[in-house]
Amino acid sequence: MKLPIASKRPTELLKHGRNRTDNYYWLNDRENPDVIQYLEDENRYADAKLEDVKELKEELYNEMVARMPQRDDSAPVYFNGYFYYHKYREGEEYPFYYRRKGEEEELLLNVNELAKPHTYYNVSGLHTSMNNRLLAFGEDAVSRRIYAIRILNLETGNFLDDVLTGTSGNLVWAGDNETIFYTVKDKETLRPYRVLRHKLGTNQDEDEIVYQEDDDTFYVEIEMSKSRYYIFIQSTSTLTTECRYLASDDPTGEFAIFEKRSRGLDYQIEHFKGRFYIYHNLDATNFKVSSCPVGTTARKHWKTFIAHDPDVFIEGFELFESYFVLKERFDGLGRLSIISWNEKDKSHYIDFQEPTYTVEIGANMELDTPVLRYVYTSLTTPVSHFDYDMSKRTSHLVKRQEVVGEFDPDHYRSERLEAKAEDGTDIPISMVYKKGFEDSETKPLLLYGYGSYGITLDAFFSPSRLSLLDRGFAFAIAHIRGGQEKGRNWYETGKLLKKKNTFTDFISCATHLIALGYTTPNHLYAMGGSAGGLLVGAVINMRPDLFNGAVAQVPFVDVVTTMLDDSIPLTTGEYDEWGNPNDPEYFEYILSYSPYDNVKRQNYPSLLVTTGLHDSQVQYWEPAKWVAKLRELKTDSNDLLLVTNMSTGHGGASGRFERLKEVALEYAFLLKLEN
């Protein structure tokens, strides 16, 4: 099939005395028929190039669907007198939401019915009023993450006339059961920037703005304290936080500032028995926990509760009537510390046996219980919800992700390795493969990474990944700098003017795996999504010889141009992550690694690039421009495929089965390169 060549329509971009010519800038217009035509041509081309693995793709998809239980229940969560949970029924894409008191089960929402008129549909942020009579939730039918809040009367089963549009889906009920606080997005940048107060039965036009964030590098969110005594507004940038609070039984009152913003001060608050507990980084790189009486929130009244430890990164905490639970990270692995209020010096840890894993504090909505819900998974252990009795020190498995069929974790092996970075830093690698991989002649290996925003990418289980492992692949995660796997400094040394550490760390992990004999460049593959797609783009510019193929999912690859356009969603809020290229120093540094700007005449590995036309996080034109430029300059005959989902955005398809088609496509692409 004829290559889909995008026409060159040069646009001159002048900044800091440097003139850049962008031949594909014109793709930045989803209303232009030529743009849609180009995207559709690329889709047809990808279909044609993958025609020979069409049956394999279908086989993979059917395998993945077959591993999923047709009927499935979530782990129930107790809140305000009810257990809440959701179920999937046979053949249905979307969940049914329920609650029960005793044995009486009540259907709250049938999302399948709500989704029928739409090609994309997502429900977010379900919240019941404190009297348990009303349910508010956000719905997105476009995949731009702009939600309309709807309210259901649970006693009558009828929707209220109140519909709140243009929101982020973030909402809180006040204690009067008649007032909702919610956040709305700026129409251009999609930044949540206002908190409004809505009284049931009134028009949205009458809603009062209770807070507006005018600094366009910050976004706002709202939440209820676990005690349900306070409502918090949190205004957040990459480095700085400012919180406000209001008694939940005083919905017409004014929010008070907890602690004024100070650049670099990152904090969160929770309430318990007349005190606020503050998770913060004041004089504490790896964070600590302090507390203060409710009436005196100034810093001088903050009393250290959990001290800073340079070797232990505190990720958060959970409060209970008799216990305080600390989520920590030590030597790259998460752990849970259980502290009794009565015996603070006798804390203990929950024991986890595997070499690499993920553990998180789960949904714990009630204070007066000795039971902690936590979630555990690893490369060989499906996602498991446990209830841990903190007094008896015993765990009870509540729900484990079901893998239908003959899955046996003993048939797979996980390992934790460490690679040396260019500067001598040890970079952890988590790896899994099916036993027998060691004796394989080719040893294909997929290396996955992210490394941005301080997001920790721990080892996690994926039922769909079994289709790759069972066909002889190993899967590895590179825990590169830019995340927080090894503490706050791990993030600080992988951002701004140190961002290239993220890319060189990934390369070091690749070369280490090759040196140890786990794979070879002819059988090594890279994968990453969003900022991880930036990682893929940068790495194949720097070391294309290391990889036989790569998958870049919704990749952020046109970094300079995007970060110079403050009308694009997310841009201003990310200056502290990437740097502001309006500053010449950051302009030059970002330009030196931006994947789109560094495409050159050289051989590239085979590449599959995916995007969504309605993506609000990484606009579709970034991967489209990147592919067009790669197609123009690359000197090899390897596959270069761009697949655009014309109906979705950043998260891909919304249905539980439909999204597996995207995974099957990626795996078929990789397996084709191995055959």
Secondary structure, DSSP 8 states (H G I E B T S, - for coil): ----------EEEEETTEEEEETTGGG--TT-HHHHHHHHHHHHHHHHHTGGGHHHHHHHHHHHHHHS-SSEE---EEETTEEEEEEE-TT-SS-EEEEEETTEEEEEEEHHHHHTT-SS-EEEEEEE-TTS-EEEEEEESSSSS-EEEEEEETTT--EEEEEEEEEEEEEEE-TTSSEEEEEEE-TTT--EEEEEEEETTS-GGG-EEEEE---TT-EEEEEE-TTSSEEEEEEE-SS-EEEEEEETT-TTS--EEEE---TT--EEEEEETTEEEEEE-TT-TT-EEEEEETT--SGGG-EEEE--BTTBEEEEEEE-SSEEEEEEEETTEEEEEEEESS-TT--EE----SSSEEEEE-----SS-SEEEEEEEESSS--EEEEEETTTTEEEEEEE----SS--GGGEEEEEEEEE-TTS-EEEEEEEEETTGGG-SS--EEEE----TT--------TTTHHHHTTT-EEEEE--TTS-TT-HHHHHTTSGGGTHHHHHHHHHHHHHHHHTTS--GGGEEEEEETHHHHHHHHHHHH-GGG-SEEEEES----HHHHHT-TTSTTTGGGHHHH--TTSHHHHHHHHHH-TGGG--SS---EEEEEEETT-SSS-THHHHHHHHHHHHH--S---EEEEEETT--TT---STTHHHHHHHHHHHHHHHHH-
